[in-house]
Amino acid sequence: MIRATFYDQEAANRRESIALVVVVLLVLAALGFAIGYGTTGYVEGGFVVTLGALVLGFLLSVGSYFGGDKLVLASSGAKEVDAQSAPQLMNVVQEMTLAAGVPMPRVYIIDDTAPNAFATGRDPQHASVAVTTGLLQKMDREELQGVLGHELIHVRNFDIRFALLVAVLVGSIALLADFFLRFTFWGGGRRRDSSDRGGGGGLAAIVFVLAIVLAIIAPAIAALVQLAVSRQREYLADASSVELTRNPHGLERALAKIASDQEVLEVANRATAHLYFTNPIKKFEARASGMMSTHPPIVDRINRLRELTGEQPLDAADARALGGLD
């Protein structure tokens, strides 16, 4: 029954991914049309800007598809390792790849004492896994298996491709909205010409105001949709990691250790935070201000793992100790 549930969840995961990409593209197209029609007063202008917005999203997505993983690894200061330089890590990764049924990924280490990890790439054949030195130092083998199992499930489920592409599409919306708002603020705006006298000016003015409103809220709408699906992916990766390791306690201990750790992951930023095993930007950090987490709360993740084995949820004291740290 558990295996069937996992497969059902994975199928739902893929459907939600397609739906998310469609929603984000529709928001991008709607924003482009509103800006084009509102500023020019012509329907054709709306279509031109819509096409330009979609082309921008496509080009950025293609660049992300083929080179996004390299950019993420380079910006994180990750260095590739092998069986000679990191034997235990490579052994655990090989063990988990066999269990997950995916090809062996390239393995990297990030020189940072904060425990965390992420997977990236466009598909299982071009995947990479990166862990911090802090993760290797602070986790025992069972905990490391749980974390790497989680990341390799992201590889198996093509979550790594989803994370790269959707982040680019959401970023495209933010980029277009920011450009339009700056253009408007610095004296740009809808053209006043003969179309105003022809009766279309009133509608164009309304659409222009709508474009401003949409430019303000569209990035938040796209980000919220992304967050909703990303969190479900994290829950699924946790449950599927237990399927690989047959040991929910290792993953549970890893989650608790990372949540309780006060080290700051310096190399993480808002653009890459959604890739990590847990949110790498702690709530007590100044850079966390106004940032919405793509990860579910640690307490919720642990309690869902406990449901798999029929254990009671965390007691109130433990929940308070871990709550709000991630």
Residue frames as qw, qx, qy, qz and C-alpha x, y, z in Angstrom:
[[0.000, 0.883, 0.469, 0.000, 0.00, 0.00, 0.00],
 [0.304, -0.779, 0.104, 0.538, 2.84, 2.41, 0.81],
 [0.397, -0.126, 0.597, 0.685, 4.51, 1.73, -2.54],
 [0.194, 0.622, 0.665, 0.366, 1.24, 2.38, -4.42],
 [0.155, -0.920, -0.270, 0.239, 0.84, 5.60, -2.45],
 [0.387, -0.541, 0.327, 0.671, 4.33, 6.72, -3.44],
 [0.315, 0.176, 0.684, 0.634, 3.60, 6.09, -7.12],
 [0.033, 0.808, 0.574, 0.126, 0.29, 7.94, -6.85],
 [0.272, -0.854, -0.060, 0.439, 2.08, 10.86, -5.22],
 [0.397, -0.301, 0.492, 0.714, 4.76, 10.91, -7.91],
 [0.231, 0.477, 0.692, 0.490, 2.09, 10.94, -10.65],
 [0.110, -0.910, -0.394, 0.063, 0.31, 13.79, -8.88],
 [0.428, -0.637, 0.163, 0.620, 3.65, 15.54, -8.52],
 [0.355, 0.038, 0.587, 0.727, 4.20, 15.46, -12.29],
 [0.068, 0.714, 0.622, 0.314, 0.68, 16.74, -12.98],
 [0.273, -0.890, -0.218, 0.293, 1.12, 19.59, -10.52],
 [0.457, -0.391, 0.328, 0.729, 4.44, 20.48, -12.14],
 [0.246, 0.342, 0.625, 0.657, 2.86, 20.81, -15.57],
 [0.122, -0.842, -0.515, -0.108, -0.02, 22.81, -14.11],
 [0.404, -0.744, -0.053, 0.529, 2.40, 25.12, -12.33],
 [0.376, -0.138, 0.451, 0.797, 4.39, 25.84, -15.48],
 [0.092, 0.571, 0.647, 0.496, 1.14, 26.55, -17.36],
 [0.256, -0.875, -0.387, 0.140, -0.09, 28.92, -14.62],
 [0.420, -0.595, 0.135, 0.672, 3.22, 30.80, -14.51],
 [0.302, 0.111, 0.573, 0.754, 3.25, 31.12, -18.33],
 [0.026, -0.736, -0.609, -0.293, -0.33, 32.43, -18.27],
 [0.335, -0.840, -0.191, 0.381, 0.60, 35.03, -15.64],
 [0.416, -0.338, 0.362, 0.763, 3.61, 36.03, -17.75],
 [0.192, 0.374, 0.653, 0.630, 1.44, 36.31, -20.88],
 [0.146, -0.840, -0.520, -0.044, -1.29, 38.28, -19.07],
 [0.379, -0.728, -0.009, 0.571, 1.26, 40.70, -17.67],
 [0.364, -0.111, 0.501, 0.777, 2.86, 41.15, -21.10],
 [0.093, 0.576, 0.657, 0.477, -0.49, 41.81, -22.80],
 [0.239, -0.875, -0.386, 0.170, -1.62, 44.28, -20.14],
 [0.390, -0.584, 0.169, 0.691, 1.63, 46.20, -20.40],
 [0.303, 0.065, 0.604, 0.734, 1.62, 46.21, -24.21],
 [0.004, -0.667, -0.640, -0.381, -2.01, 47.20, -24.66],
 [0.319, -0.837, -0.340, 0.286, -2.01, 49.63, -21.75],
 [0.375, -0.552, 0.191, 0.720, 1.07, 51.53, -22.96],
 [0.174, -0.028, 0.604, 0.777, 0.31, 51.60, -26.71],
 [0.483, 0.340, 0.234, -0.773, -3.48, 51.61, -26.81],
 [0.632, 0.348, -0.501, -0.478, -3.42, 48.92, -29.50],
 [0.949, -0.140, 0.216, -0.185, -4.29, 45.24, -29.26],
 [0.816, 0.476, -0.239, 0.223, -1.38, 44.55, -31.57],
 [0.075, 0.706, -0.511, 0.485, 0.93, 46.21, -29.05],
 [0.719, -0.408, 0.413, -0.382, -0.37, 43.87, -26.40],
 [0.986, 0.157, 0.061, -0.003, 0.37, 40.84, -28.55],
 [0.554, 0.661, -0.369, 0.348, 3.87, 42.11, -29.39],
 [0.192, -0.630, 0.574, -0.486, 4.81, 42.55, -25.74],
 [0.887, -0.189, 0.299, -0.297, 3.20, 39.21, -24.85],
 [0.910, 0.371, -0.131, 0.134, 5.28, 37.50, -27.51],
 [0.294, 0.698, -0.472, 0.451, 8.39, 39.30, -26.28],
 [0.527, -0.531, 0.486, -0.452, 7.70, 38.20, -22.69],
 [0.969, -0.011, 0.205, -0.135, 7.22, 34.57, -23.72],
 [0.745, 0.549, -0.265, 0.272, 10.37, 34.65, -25.87],
 [0.043, -0.707, 0.522, -0.475, 12.29, 36.10, -22.91],
 [0.755, -0.350, 0.434, -0.345, 11.01, 33.32, -20.67],
 [0.966, 0.258, 0.019, 0.002, 11.86, 30.71, -23.32],
 [0.537, 0.659, -0.390, 0.353, 15.41, 31.97, -23.85],
 [0.259, -0.621, 0.567, -0.475, 16.11, 32.17, -20.13],
 [0.894, -0.157, 0.311, -0.281, 14.64, 28.69, -19.67],
 [0.885, 0.414, -0.166, 0.131, 16.85, 27.25, -22.40],
 [0.254, 0.682, -0.513, 0.456, 19.90, 28.86, -20.83],
 [0.545, -0.471, 0.510, -0.470, 18.87, 27.51, -17.43],
 [0.975, 0.074, 0.069, -0.196, 18.18, 24.05, -18.87],
 [0.847, 0.394, -0.218, 0.281, 21.66, 23.66, -20.31],
 [0.468, 0.417, -0.401, 0.668, 23.75, 25.75, -17.94],
 [0.468, -0.713, -0.003, -0.522, 21.75, 26.53, -14.81],
 [0.908, -0.388, -0.119, 0.103, 23.28, 23.70, -12.77],
 [0.699, 0.203, -0.137, 0.672, 26.82, 24.84, -13.56],
 [0.012, -0.646, 0.054, -0.761, 25.95, 28.38, -12.50],
 [0.710, -0.626, -0.063, -0.315, 24.42, 27.16, -9.22],
 [0.916, -0.198, -0.115, 0.331, 27.46, 24.98, -8.43],
 [0.518, 0.379, -0.101, 0.760, 29.91, 27.75, -9.31],
 [0.212, -0.688, 0.027, -0.694, 28.07, 30.36, -7.24],
 [0.817, -0.545, -0.044, -0.180, 28.07, 27.93, -4.29],
 [0.039, -0.750, 0.653, -0.097, 31.82, 27.35, -4.49],
 [0.937, -0.100, 0.293, -0.160, 31.26, 23.61, -4.92],
 [0.105, 0.628, -0.744, -0.202, 34.27, 21.43, -5.78],
 [0.899, 0.110, -0.302, -0.297, 33.90, 18.02, -7.40],
 [0.404, -0.526, 0.730, -0.166, 35.19, 15.00, -5.46],
 [0.726, 0.215, -0.599, -0.259, 35.79, 11.33, -6.20],
 [0.909, -0.316, -0.268, -0.047, 36.27, 8.05, -4.33],
 [0.684, 0.132, -0.353, 0.625, 39.84, 8.94, -3.43],
 [0.081, 0.350, -0.227, 0.905, 39.14, 12.38, -1.97],
 [0.513, -0.193, 0.315, -0.775, 35.78, 11.59, -0.26],
 [0.234, 0.065, -0.960, -0.139, 35.42, 7.79, 0.08],
 [0.110, 0.317, 0.826, -0.454, 32.60, 7.68, 2.65],
 [0.381, 0.495, 0.116, -0.772, 30.50, 10.28, 0.85],
 [0.402, 0.344, -0.644, -0.553, 30.95, 8.54, -2.51],
 [0.103, -0.037, -0.992, 0.065, 30.06, 5.19, -0.93],
 [0.239, 0.429, 0.648, -0.582, 26.80, 6.53, 0.51],
 [0.414, 0.502, -0.167, -0.740, 25.89, 8.26, -2.77],
 [0.304, 0.225, -0.852, -0.362, 26.52, 5.03, -4.71],
 [0.033, 0.198, 0.935, -0.292, 24.40, 3.11, -2.22],
 [0.310, 0.519, 0.431, -0.670, 21.50, 5.54, -2.55],
 [0.378, 0.445, -0.430, -0.689, 21.69, 5.76, -6.34],
 [0.182, 0.040, -0.967, -0.174, 21.36, 1.99, -6.56],
 [0.106, 0.385, 0.807, -0.435, 18.34, 2.09, -4.25],
 [0.316, 0.595, 0.164, -0.721, 16.76, 4.97, -6.21],
 [0.682, 0.376, 0.586, 0.223, 17.52, 3.38, -9.59],
 [0.291, 0.951, -0.015, -0.105, 19.20, 6.49, -11.03],
 [0.745, 0.449, -0.213, 0.445, 22.61, 6.96, -12.67],
 [0.621, -0.419, -0.226, 0.623, 25.52, 7.98, -10.47],
 [0.134, 0.977, 0.131, 0.105, 25.52, 11.80, -10.25],
 [0.477, 0.467, -0.325, 0.670, 28.57, 14.00, -10.08],
 [0.605, -0.663, -0.395, 0.198, 29.36, 14.71, -6.42],
 [0.252, 0.650, -0.155, 0.700, 30.51, 18.03, -4.99],
 [0.528, -0.515, -0.486, 0.468, 31.52, 19.38, -1.60],
 [0.022, 0.851, 0.073, 0.520, 30.92, 22.97, -0.44],
 [0.504, 0.039, -0.523, 0.686, 33.40, 24.23, 2.13],
 [0.330, -0.502, 0.042, -0.798, 30.91, 25.54, 4.68],
 [0.062, 0.098, -0.874, 0.472, 30.33, 24.43, 8.27],
 [0.590, 0.098, 0.275, -0.753, 26.52, 24.79, 8.06],
 [0.345, 0.029, 0.932, 0.105, 24.99, 21.33, 7.37],
 [0.600, 0.539, 0.195, -0.558, 22.97, 21.18, 4.17],
 [0.397, -0.059, 0.795, 0.455, 22.84, 19.67, 0.67],
 [0.559, 0.556, 0.110, -0.605, 21.18, 20.09, -2.71],
 [0.587, 0.136, 0.706, 0.372, 20.78, 18.36, -6.07],
 [0.312, 0.706, -0.062, -0.632, 20.70, 20.08, -9.44],
 [0.223, -0.149, 0.820, 0.505, 20.77, 19.32, -13.15],
 [0.483, 0.179, -0.266, -0.815, 18.35, 18.91, -16.05],
 [0.896, -0.021, -0.268, -0.354, 17.71, 15.16, -15.73],
 [0.858, -0.448, 0.251, 0.013, 19.04, 12.05, -13.93],
 [0.865, 0.272, 0.092, 0.411, 21.70, 11.59, -16.62],
 [0.369, 0.548, -0.111, 0.742, 23.07, 15.11, -16.01],
 [0.547, -0.788, -0.206, -0.195, 22.58, 15.42, -12.25],
 [0.389, 0.399, -0.533, 0.637, 24.88, 16.69, -9.53],
 [0.639, -0.679, -0.361, -0.015, 24.67, 16.41, -5.76],
 [0.283, 0.551, -0.378, 0.688, 26.44, 18.85, -3.46],
 [0.669, -0.628, -0.388, 0.092, 26.89, 18.60, 0.31],
 [0.052, -0.893, 0.286, -0.343, 28.55, 20.93, 2.76],
 [0.432, 0.308, -0.738, 0.417, 31.52, 19.98, 4.90],
 [0.362, -0.265, 0.484, -0.752, 29.26, 20.72, 7.87],
 [0.877, -0.006, -0.094, -0.471, 26.86, 17.98, 6.78],
 [0.781, 0.252, -0.556, 0.134, 29.70, 15.44, 6.59],
 [0.200, 0.341, -0.650, 0.650, 31.07, 16.48, 9.98],
 [0.370, -0.158, 0.452, -0.796, 27.77, 16.59, 11.89],
 [0.849, 0.049, -0.083, -0.519, 25.77, 13.67, 10.45],
 [0.529, -0.272, 0.803, 0.024, 26.26, 9.97, 11.15],
 [0.064, -0.081, 0.843, 0.528, 25.92, 7.48, 8.30],
 [0.121, 0.529, 0.839, -0.033, 22.18, 6.87, 8.78],
 [0.085, 0.795, 0.247, -0.548, 21.47, 10.59, 8.82],
 [0.018, -0.498, 0.524, 0.691, 23.63, 11.13, 5.74],
 [0.137, 0.179, 0.920, 0.321, 21.75, 8.34, 3.96],
 [0.139, 0.699, 0.648, -0.269, 18.45, 10.05, 4.75],
 [0.066, 0.764, -0.067, -0.639, 19.60, 13.40, 3.37],
 [0.017, -0.364, 0.714, 0.598, 21.17, 11.95, 0.22],
 [0.195, 0.348, 0.911, 0.105, 18.17, 9.68, -0.34],
 [0.176, 0.781, 0.400, -0.446, 15.97, 12.78, -0.25],
 [0.069, 0.687, -0.338, -0.640, 18.17, 14.57, -2.79],
 [0.090, -0.150, 0.878, 0.445, 18.33, 11.58, -5.13],
 [0.261, 0.563, 0.774, -0.128, 14.55, 11.32, -5.05],
 [0.190, 0.801, 0.038, -0.567, 14.53, 14.90, -6.35],
 [0.007, -0.439, 0.714, 0.545, 16.76, 13.63, -9.16],
 [0.189, 0.172, 0.956, 0.146, 14.53, 10.62, -9.87],
 [0.208, 0.697, 0.637, -0.253, 11.35, 12.72, -9.88],
 [0.391, 0.490, 0.308, 0.716, 12.88, 15.38, -12.17],
 [0.280, -0.889, -0.300, 0.204, 12.38, 17.93, -9.40],
 [0.492, -0.418, 0.206, 0.735, 15.82, 19.28, -10.28],
 [0.226, 0.300, 0.538, 0.754, 14.62, 20.29, -13.75],
 [0.187, -0.798, -0.544, -0.181, 11.42, 21.71, -12.31],
 [0.451, -0.731, -0.169, 0.484, 13.37, 23.81, -9.78],
 [0.388, -0.199, 0.329, 0.837, 15.60, 25.33, -12.46],
 [0.098, 0.399, 0.614, 0.674, 12.89, 26.07, -15.02],
 [0.245, -0.802, -0.535, -0.108, 10.21, 27.42, -12.70],
 [0.442, -0.630, -0.103, 0.630, 12.68, 29.63, -10.86],
 [0.274, -0.044, 0.410, 0.869, 13.59, 31.16, -14.23],
 [0.065, -0.568, -0.641, -0.512, 9.94, 31.65, -15.25],
 [0.369, -0.811, -0.409, 0.198, 9.06, 33.25, -11.91],
 [0.435, -0.458, 0.105, 0.768, 12.17, 35.40, -12.28],
 [0.210, 0.269, 0.539, 0.770, 11.05, 36.42, -15.78],
 [0.194, -0.785, -0.547, -0.217, 7.77, 37.70, -14.37],
 [0.458, -0.746, -0.162, 0.456, 9.61, 39.67, -11.69],
 [0.430, -0.169, 0.330, 0.823, 12.04, 41.05, -14.30],
 [0.081, 0.488, 0.575, 0.652, 9.25, 42.18, -16.65],
 [0.317, -0.829, -0.459, -0.022, 7.21, 43.67, -13.80],
 [0.500, -0.606, -0.034, 0.618, 10.21, 45.51, -12.39],
 [0.343, 0.058, 0.417, 0.840, 11.15, 46.93, -15.81],
 [0.054, -0.651, -0.572, -0.496, 7.61, 48.16, -16.42],
 [0.411, -0.823, -0.349, 0.177, 7.28, 49.79, -12.99],
 [0.479, -0.443, 0.125, 0.747, 10.63, 51.52, -13.35],
 [0.239, 0.279, 0.529, 0.765, 9.72, 52.64, -16.87],
 [0.186, -0.774, -0.530, -0.293, 6.46, 54.08, -15.59],
 [0.501, -0.729, -0.223, 0.410, 8.06, 55.70, -12.55],
 [0.424, -0.373, 0.244, 0.789, 10.72, 57.46, -14.63],
 [0.227, 0.509, -0.100, -0.824, 8.25, 59.10, -16.97],
 [0.085, -0.008, -0.870, -0.486, 7.18, 56.30, -19.31],
 [0.414, 0.311, 0.612, -0.597, 3.59, 55.31, -19.73],
 [0.524, 0.507, 0.676, 0.107, 0.83, 54.90, -22.23],
 [0.227, 0.024, 0.376, 0.898, 1.04, 56.87, -25.42],
 [0.279, 0.652, 0.456, -0.537, -1.57, 59.56, -25.97],
 [0.077, -0.146, 0.596, 0.786, -2.36, 59.72, -29.63],
 [0.455, -0.004, -0.352, -0.818, -5.27, 59.49, -32.01],
 [0.422, -0.190, -0.885, -0.052, -6.39, 56.22, -30.47],
 [0.050, -0.286, -0.619, 0.730, -7.59, 58.21, -27.43],
 [0.346, 0.270, -0.021, -0.898, -9.86, 60.28, -29.66],
 [0.453, 0.071, -0.727, -0.512, -11.08, 57.18, -31.43],
 [0.777, -0.343, -0.076, -0.522, -12.81, 55.81, -28.38],
 [0.884, -0.015, -0.441, 0.158, -10.24, 53.20, -27.41],
 [0.214, 0.551, -0.466, 0.658, -8.37, 55.46, -25.04],
 [0.608, -0.495, 0.236, -0.574, -10.66, 54.81, -22.08],
 [0.992, -0.092, -0.061, -0.059, -10.18, 51.07, -22.26],
 [0.691, 0.417, -0.354, 0.472, -6.43, 51.47, -22.78],
 [0.105, -0.623, 0.397, -0.665, -6.23, 53.69, -19.70],
 [0.831, -0.372, 0.164, -0.381, -8.06, 51.07, -17.65],
 [0.967, 0.126, -0.150, 0.165, -5.75, 48.34, -18.93],
 [0.394, 0.600, -0.399, 0.571, -2.74, 50.54, -18.17],
 [0.441, -0.564, 0.399, -0.572, -3.85, 50.86, -14.55],
 [0.973, -0.122, 0.068, -0.182, -4.52, 47.11, -14.52],
 [0.781, 0.422, -0.325, 0.325, -0.99, 46.55, -15.86],
 [0.025, 0.626, -0.492, 0.605, 0.47, 48.52, -12.95],
 [0.735, -0.379, 0.323, -0.461, -1.57, 46.52, -10.44],
 [0.990, 0.128, -0.055, -0.025, -0.65, 43.26, -12.15],
 [0.549, 0.578, -0.433, 0.420, 3.03, 44.23, -12.25],
 [0.262, -0.581, 0.512, -0.576, 2.90, 44.70, -8.48],
 [0.763, -0.230, 0.440, -0.415, 1.06, 41.49, -7.59],
 [0.874, 0.359, -0.276, -0.178, 2.07, 39.09, -10.41],
 [0.378, 0.485, -0.734, 0.289, 5.50, 38.21, -8.98],
 [0.362, -0.259, 0.681, -0.581, 3.91, 37.41, -5.63],
 [0.862, 0.145, 0.114, -0.471, 1.17, 35.29, -7.26],
 [0.761, 0.439, -0.478, -0.020, 3.73, 33.30, -9.25],
 [0.143, 0.454, -0.760, 0.443, 5.94, 32.85, -6.19],
 [0.588, -0.165, 0.517, -0.600, 3.01, 31.65, -4.05],
 [0.915, 0.244, -0.099, -0.307, 2.01, 29.06, -6.65],
 [0.568, 0.498, -0.623, 0.204, 5.64, 27.92, -6.80],
 [0.176, -0.412, 0.700, -0.556, 5.81, 27.66, -3.00],
 [0.802, -0.061, 0.265, -0.532, 2.68, 25.53, -2.78],
 [0.929, 0.290, -0.214, -0.088, 3.99, 22.89, -5.18],
 [0.380, 0.575, -0.629, 0.360, 7.59, 23.05, -3.94],
 [0.411, -0.404, 0.608, -0.546, 6.49, 22.21, -0.42],
 [0.928, 0.057, 0.158, -0.331, 4.57, 19.17, -1.59],
 [0.748, 0.500, -0.422, 0.115, 7.70, 18.02, -3.42],
 [0.028, 0.553, -0.686, 0.472, 9.69, 18.22, -0.18],
 [0.716, -0.198, 0.461, -0.485, 7.14, 16.09, 1.67],
 [0.940, 0.291, -0.059, -0.168, 7.20, 13.51, -1.13],
 [0.523, 0.589, -0.558, 0.259, 11.01, 13.44, -1.22],
 [0.309, -0.470, 0.661, -0.497, 11.09, 12.83, 2.54],
 [0.854, -0.014, 0.348, -0.387, 8.63, 9.95, 2.32],
 [0.872, 0.452, -0.187, -0.031, 10.38, 8.43, -0.69],
 [0.194, 0.655, -0.659, 0.315, 13.77, 8.71, 1.03],
 [0.583, -0.297, 0.629, -0.420, 12.37, 6.50, 3.79],
 [0.927, 0.285, 0.077, -0.230, 11.28, 4.05, 1.09],
 [0.624, 0.612, -0.459, 0.158, 14.94, 3.86, -0.04],
 [0.093, 0.526, -0.700, 0.474, 16.62, 3.66, 3.37],
 [0.679, -0.365, -0.626, -0.117, 13.89, 1.76, 5.28],
 [0.518, -0.292, -0.472, 0.651, 14.90, 3.99, 8.18],
 [0.037, -0.861, -0.306, -0.404, 12.75, 7.05, 8.98],
 [0.582, -0.758, -0.119, 0.269, 14.73, 7.75, 12.14],
 [0.609, -0.097, 0.201, 0.761, 17.92, 8.68, 10.28],
 [0.153, 0.532, 0.368, 0.747, 16.12, 11.32, 8.22],
 [0.400, -0.835, -0.340, -0.164, 14.19, 12.54, 11.25],
 [0.648, -0.571, -0.035, 0.503, 17.40, 13.02, 13.23],
 [0.476, 0.144, 0.287, 0.819, 19.01, 14.81, 10.27],
 [0.055, -0.732, -0.390, -0.556, 16.11, 17.25, 10.04],
 [0.540, -0.811, -0.217, 0.062, 16.25, 17.97, 13.78],
 [0.678, -0.327, 0.082, 0.654, 20.03, 18.45, 13.75],
 [0.344, 0.330, 0.325, 0.817, 19.98, 20.84, 10.79],
 [0.216, -0.806, -0.374, -0.404, 17.06, 22.83, 12.22],
 [0.618, -0.751, -0.131, 0.192, 18.87, 23.21, 15.56],
 [0.691, -0.019, 0.099, 0.716, 22.19, 24.17, 13.99],
 [0.047, -0.908, -0.181, 0.374, 22.98, 27.87, 14.31],
 [0.445, -0.244, 0.463, 0.727, 25.64, 28.00, 11.59],
 [0.431, 0.730, 0.082, -0.524, 24.91, 30.39, 8.71],
 [0.730, 0.228, 0.517, 0.384, 25.29, 28.98, 5.20],
 [0.108, -0.643, 0.135, 0.746, 27.15, 31.90, 3.65],
 [0.125, -0.126, 0.705, 0.687, 27.07, 30.68, 0.04],
 [0.138, 0.555, 0.816, 0.081, 23.28, 30.38, -0.09],
 [0.081, 0.133, -0.030, -0.987, 21.13, 33.21, -1.43],
 [0.559, 0.326, 0.378, -0.663, 17.52, 33.85, -2.34],
 [0.594, 0.461, -0.437, -0.494, 18.02, 32.53, -5.87],
 [0.483, 0.254, -0.838, -0.016, 19.35, 29.14, -4.71],
 [0.346, -0.250, 0.654, -0.625, 17.59, 28.67, -1.34],
 [0.830, 0.093, 0.089, -0.543, 14.79, 26.55, -2.85],
 [0.701, 0.385, -0.595, -0.077, 17.30, 23.92, -4.00],
 [0.063, 0.433, -0.789, 0.432, 18.58, 22.94, -0.57],
 [0.389, -0.203, -0.894, 0.088, 17.52, 20.06, 1.69],
 [0.228, -0.742, -0.545, 0.318, 16.23, 22.54, 4.25],
 [0.155, 0.958, 0.113, 0.214, 15.88, 26.29, 4.01],
 [0.723, 0.076, -0.225, 0.648, 19.51, 27.48, 4.22],
 [0.054, 0.457, -0.108, 0.881, 18.56, 31.01, 5.29],
 [0.310, -0.370, -0.775, 0.409, 17.60, 30.97, 8.95],
 [0.121, -0.840, -0.473, -0.238, 14.85, 33.19, 10.27],
 [0.465, -0.770, -0.108, 0.424, 17.21, 35.03, 12.60],
 [0.519, -0.028, 0.321, 0.792, 19.31, 36.26, 9.66],
 [0.133, 0.569, 0.063, -0.809, 18.80, 39.79, 8.33],
 [0.166, 0.224, -0.665, -0.693, 18.63, 38.50, 4.74],
 [0.001, 0.317, 0.948, 0.024, 15.57, 36.39, 5.65],
 [0.181, 0.440, 0.355, -0.805, 13.45, 39.54, 6.03],
 [0.546, 0.481, -0.033, -0.686, 10.42, 39.38, 3.75],
 [0.279, 0.329, -0.838, -0.334, 11.44, 36.05, 2.26],
 [0.863, -0.059, 0.122, -0.487, 8.89, 33.28, 1.87],
 [0.342, -0.405, 0.846, 0.062, 10.28, 29.81, 2.47],
 [0.642, 0.244, -0.543, -0.483, 9.92, 27.17, -0.25],
 [0.372, 0.084, -0.906, 0.183, 10.35, 24.47, 2.42],
 [0.626, -0.589, -0.405, -0.311, 7.71, 23.18, 4.83],
 [0.382, -0.740, 0.404, -0.378, 8.36, 23.71, 8.55],
 [0.255, 0.369, -0.881, 0.152, 10.77, 21.14, 10.02],
 [0.407, -0.038, 0.719, -0.562, 8.21, 20.12, 12.66],
 [0.775, 0.339, 0.083, -0.527, 5.66, 19.27, 9.95],
 [0.594, 0.488, -0.623, -0.145, 8.23, 17.26, 8.00],
 [0.026, 0.282, -0.896, 0.343, 9.21, 15.26, 11.09],
 [0.556, 0.097, 0.562, -0.605, 5.60, 14.61, 12.07],
 [0.776, 0.407, -0.195, -0.440, 4.81, 13.33, 8.56],
 [0.413, 0.410, -0.811, 0.062, 7.73, 10.92, 8.83],
 [0.225, -0.131, 0.814, -0.518, 6.36, 9.72, 12.17],
 [0.734, 0.218, 0.167, -0.620, 3.00, 9.05, 10.55],
 [0.635, 0.406, -0.607, -0.250, 4.70, 6.55, 8.22],
 [0.374, 0.159, -0.873, 0.271, 5.68, 4.39, 11.20],
 [0.548, -0.580, -0.557, -0.228, 2.61, 5.06, 13.32],
 [0.455, -0.157, -0.467, 0.742, 4.54, 7.06, 15.91],
 [0.119, -0.859, -0.428, 0.255, 3.07, 9.93, 17.87],
 [0.336, 0.834, 0.011, 0.438, 3.85, 13.47, 16.68],
 [0.404, 0.269, -0.439, 0.757, 6.57, 15.44, 18.43],
 [0.345, -0.658, -0.588, 0.321, 5.56, 16.41, 21.94],
 [0.027, 0.973, 0.213, 0.084, 4.89, 20.05, 22.72],
 [0.461, -0.772, 0.250, 0.360, 8.36, 20.71, 24.18],
 [0.583, -0.081, 0.576, 0.567, 10.21, 19.28, 21.16],
 [0.346, 0.705, 0.513, 0.348, 7.90, 21.05, 18.74],
 [0.127, -0.986, -0.064, 0.084, 8.53, 24.38, 20.49],
 [0.557, -0.566, 0.391, 0.465, 12.30, 23.76, 20.47],
 [0.480, 0.077, 0.638, 0.598, 12.35, 23.14, 16.71],
 [0.250, 0.797, 0.541, 0.095, 9.51, 25.41, 15.67],
 [0.075, 0.994, 0.046, -0.071, 10.52, 28.65, 13.98],
 [0.530, -0.583, 0.424, 0.446, 14.22, 27.75, 13.69],
 [0.549, 0.141, 0.639, 0.520, 14.15, 26.83, 9.99]]
